[in-house]
Amino acid sequence: MKEEDTQDLLDLASELRWEVGENFHDTLVEGIYTDAAQIAQKTEIKQGEPNPYSFERKLDQVLTSKKYGFPIMILILSIILWLTIQGANYPSALLASFFLEFLHPILKTGASQVDLPWWLDGFLIDGVYLALGWVISVMLPPMAIFFPMFTLLEDFGYLPRVAFNLDSLFKKSGAHGKQALTMSMGWGCNAAGVVATRIIDSPRERLIAIITNNFSLCNGRWPTQILIATIFIGALVPDGFSSILASIAVIGVALLGVGFTFFSSWMLSKTLLKGEVSTFALELPPYRPPNLWTTLYTSLIDRTLIVLWRAMVFAAPAGAVIWLISNIYVGDLSLANITIDWMDGFGLFFGLNGVILLAYVVAIPANEIVIPTILMLTVAHLNLMGAGDGVMFELESTTETAALLHAGGWTLLTGINLMLFSLLHNPCSTTIYTIYQETKSWKWTVFASIMPVILGFLVTFLVTQIWQVFH
Amino acid sequence: MILLNQGYVLLFFATLLVVFFILKKYQYSLRSLLPFKYIEKSITEDLLKQLYHVTSSQKTTDFKMLSGALKIPERKILKVVESMTQKGLILISDSHVTLTETGKNYALSIIRIHRLWEKYLSEKTGFDKSLWHDLAETKEHQLSEEETEALYEELGRPRFDPHGDPIPTALGEMISETGTSIVGIPKGTVAKIIHIEDEPKSIYRQIIKEKLHIGAHVKILTSENHHVIFESEGHSIQLSTVVASNIQVVLLNSQEVYEEGKVRLSSLIEGEHATILGISTECRGANRRRLLDLGFIKGTLLTLEYMGPNQNPRAYRLRNTLIALRNDQADFILIEKPQYDRTGSL
């Protein structure tokens, strides 16, 4: 072919492209899809008329009905949370007494018998070992109860129906119905909740779910909430009512977290994330009897143990740091005391104090060790006799803890603000690491870590302001 | 102790917030406050575009009108015009301004970037369509020639932007628009929408609220002096003449049939069956692929199984699978209910 002919042909092609219109590619592709579907339909042999849906259909009609859909959902979720919190108490106490009361003294004795230098003994056993023991005993039981139950519901096919029922609510804040599931998963553990966002296939909604998962009160924070609510809020009313009021306060904080999830989802979808691609699709798989053993195995190995392992990896150095700052002295004061004094003014400005802030800094690896760290730091700061410098501990009774905290200058305002700050602060380092793993973006990891802290300071600041108006 | 008066802190943040919102709201008009050298390029390009549109609609313009259209003070316009004349982009005779050949090609290259960027926003991002124009308005001054060509390749060499406007080729070729306004077409005519003008924004918003889109078939029901009523995808729509004149249509060609029974999936009621006719062109990019992947393909039978507690999303059964779709997605899927089923295969 001559060069001119080629050029003519190309010109003609270019001209014709104007005429075939905008979407001839799509039409072509869809034509192929349609043909394939028709060929498949013709050649596919169906055995018998498929009508196994009658039971399923009835179940769906109940579970997604206007009348019963929401009550059933709330009931099931409350049962799971109650079983987790109550059921975890006994194994947690058992593990704690084994690791902290039984094994710890043995290790100490062993260390002194082999003449380990005091600093190595303290660093390894009082620092690293105690932090690990604490994390395992507080974290393992609730996860081992919560995740299997959750996985069973998932396997049965109920969870997609929950997403279906709640989607219209989440849609209002620009999120996906499946975020209901990752949010409830976050009540077990935020890191697991972040991993669970893989079920959301729309990029924008998935990022929203990842960033806001931290507003779900995870099981490392429930004990803090319950303890502080009992000491400071329960004490406001006569003994008989105190546990009720304390529970209401804790549930209130958890619901506030849900509120913040919706609010920040809405803000994100309207501002930072409005350019991300957003699609929706929700498959409602058929119901099937869950496979108990497989479920137990996968939820224990895949979810519980992996998360626990990550938490341990991060908690070990935290334990070391906690011990070190309490045992390294500059002049007359330990590093911990210097930092506490330095941060106190800043803390009080937000209705918190230096001890709380320092505890949250060193306890980034695990929310579980916040309370033991606070107690240890308070004792060290007041120069009282605790378990020893840099040794975390918990007191036998709530009354003793209350007395210690009051001695540390805590008021009702400090209690309320600690509860709020425990809800609104940076995710633990396991979660931060998981967010990076899932998003592969430093930008979103940093944003998801910083945003809640800023919100936390803002809220505690406002509460403090309002408080000061009335006092 | 940190000594901070808490009242001042609050005041400081409040001021920051107010300043931020003012800047955001008036960022376009405020651009004329920037030093001249930073805004010369964008003013030049906006002027060229404006002149191109004025010329192609066979009108004339003067500096006052240009100043008003671009929201830039006249003295700045004059300054830019001076340097544009020196560069040979425009000619001035009396107070009339005309484009030279170089100027016209420059204008077309800017229009090319603008329309390609709108195409990009529609295919690859989640920005709402009411934002496309403004975003492209900024981007058109920023993309280099190489970046534009890379974008063109990435998008699969598109010829039309999402509003149905032709995208000029790199050589500056472009077909002229052939559609006629939907206003003034006699009653009973069937036609296809080929262009929806995205400016002015208030009118564009009214059109997209009716979920009208390019490629949709329309049938004129009444055409009066002050309003037009027409049917599209099973909905009867009434628009005032001002609004409707921003919609351009062409008559259906010989291969296209007006599908009388073509309605939106969202009109299906519980337990009803239907056959899918296709997905509207308004559903683009990832959303479109998603629906195709799920099997929402022409010729597929589906049933509305149940509505859920809020009527949104709704669960549809197709190919023995239950899939929930939101109602705004169901608006994109066009179906035919059995009474219109010509093949009678149900």
Interface residues (C-beta under 8 A of the other chain):
Chain A: S14 R17 W18 G21 E22 N23 H25 D26 V29 E30 Y33 T34 A37 Q38 P50 R57 D60 Q61 T64 S65 K66 G69 F70 F164 N165 D167 S168 L169 K171 G177 D201 P203 R204 L273 K274 G275 E276 V277 S278 T279 F280 A281 L282 E283 L284 P285 P286 G345 F346 L348 F349 Q465
Chain B: M1 I2 L4 Q6 L10 K124 T125 G126 F127 D128 L131 G156 P158 R159 F160 G164 P166 T169 E173 I175 I214 G215 G278 I279 T281 G285 A286 N287 R288 R290 L291 L292 L294 G295 I297 K298 G299 T300 E305 Y306 G308 P309 N310 N312 P313 A315 N320 T321 L322 I323 A324 L325 R326 Q329
